[in-house]
Amino acid sequence: MDLFKVGDKVIYPNQGLGVVEDIQKEDYFGERIKIYHLRLLSNDTLVLVPSSNAEEIGIRKPISAKSVVDILDFMKYGDIDITMNWKGRYKEHINLMKSGLLLDMAFVLKSLFYLNLIKPLSFREKKMMEKAKELLVSEISEVASLPSSEIEHKVFENLSLCFKDVNPQIDS
């Protein structure tokens, strides 16, 4: 069974939105396999993925419109449990980013947003927060057919509401 067809929009874990440009059968070590030609929209890179590996890699279709509401609600409501040990937290966040699941990206962004309110983030965590935001905003923007700037504003508005009672640290 084919997971995708030419023209499908897909999410490539930790890379973001892409489009299936072509599907070809190619000989590989004497075996005929189907290869997806994916164009990553963030950097215009062409990636070739054997169809048999697509699921294992975590390539998936974008979330549904209903899931957008769930993600935005997650950003707005509820507590977040953060490991204060930098090494353990960073490793956990790396694994979540690799999953490619939008809820995992939302968790990483929400965790790092909160952490940034109470203490300075490391350079790596700042970069990870930016990447999680980029992946989250680009997918929601595509699904909701709204500009990225509008989605980014909504995400940070919801995060600010969630943590409105947190006293932010002041850099001097």
N, C-alpha and C positions, 0 to 999 in steps of 0.2 A: 504494500500500500504506500502511496506517495504522501509524504507529510505536506509538501508544498508544491505549488505550480508557478510557472513563469508569471511575474508581475506581483506575486504575494509580497507583502511587507512582513519582515521578520525581525526578531530581536536576537542579536548575537551577544551572549553574556560578556559583560564588562566593556563592550564596544558600542552597543546601542542599535539604533534602527538601521535596517538594510532592506534591500529589495532583491528578490530572486530574478536575476537577469536572464539566466539560461539554465537548462538542465541537459547535460550530455552524458552519453554512455562512453566510457573510455576503458581501454585495456590497461590493467595494472597488475603486473607480475602474472600475466597469463589469465587473469580473471577479468571479466567484463563488469564494471561497476558504474552506477549512476552518480554523477557529480553535480552538486548545486553550485552555480556561479552566483555568489552573493556580492552585491555592491553595498559597502558600508557608507551610509550617507554623511556621517560626521567628518570623514577624511577622504572620501571618494576612492577607497581601497577596494580592490576586487579580491575576494577570498573564495577559494575552491574547497568545498566540503563534500566528502563522500556521503551519500544519503544515509548509508548505514551508520555513520557516526553523528549525524545531526542531532539526534535525540540525546545521545551520550554527552555531547558538547554542551547541550542545553539550549540549542537554537529553538525558538518558539515563536508563535504568532503573538502580536500585541494583545494586551489585556482587553477585556470588554468595556463598554461604556459604563456598565453598572459597577465594575471593579474600580473605575476612576473615582466614583463617589466613596467607595470603601477606603481607598488609599487616602483621599483627602480627609476623610473622617478620622482615620488613624493618625494623621499628622496633627489633628486638632484636639483629640481627646486622649486621655489615659496617661498613666505614668510610664516611665521607661526605666528598665533595670540596666544599669551600666556597670561593667567591671572597672574598678578604679585602677587596677594594675595595667599599665600602658601596654606591656608586651602581650598579655592575654587578650586585652580589648582589641588591639590592632590585629592579632591573628584571627579573632572571631569576626571582625569586620571584613578582613580580606576574604575569608571563606564565604561570608554572606554576599560580597560583591561578585565572587566567582559563580554563584548560583544562577545569576541572571534573572532571578525572580524580582518583580517590581516591589513586592512587599518587603523583601530583604533590603533593597536599595532605600526604601522609605525608612526602615528601621535604622540603617546606618546613618542616614541624613538626620533623622530625629535625635539619635544618640549624640552625634557630634555637634549638632546645633545646641542641645542642652549642655553638653560638656563645655562648649565654647562660651556659654553664659557664665559658668562658674570658675573656669580657669583657662589660660591660654592653651590652644591646641599646638601640637608639634607640627613641624613642616609637613610630615607625611600625612598626618590626620587632616590638615587643611586641604591638601591635595585630594585626599579621599573624599572629604566632604564635598568638594567642588565636583568631583567625578560622579558621586552619588546624585547630586543635584542635577547635573547635566543629563544623566541617564533617565532619571525620573521625569524631569520636565520634558525632554524630547519625546518620550513615549506617550505621556499624557497629552501633550500638545497634538501629536499625530492622531490619537484616538478621539480626542474631543474636537478636533479641527479648529483649534484656537491658537493664537500666537504664543510662542514660548514665553514672551515677556508677561503675558497675562497669567499663564500657568505658574510661572516662577513667583509672581506677586501673590497669588492665591496660596501657594505652598508655604511661603514665608509668613503670610498673614495667619495661616492656621497654626504654624509652629509658634508664633508669637503669642497667640491666644492660649495655646496649650501650656506655655511656660510663663504666663503673665505674672505669676506670683514669685518667680525666681528673681532674686536680686542679682543683676549682672555685675561681674567684676569690672573694675575701672582700671585701665592701664594708665600708669603715670610716667 
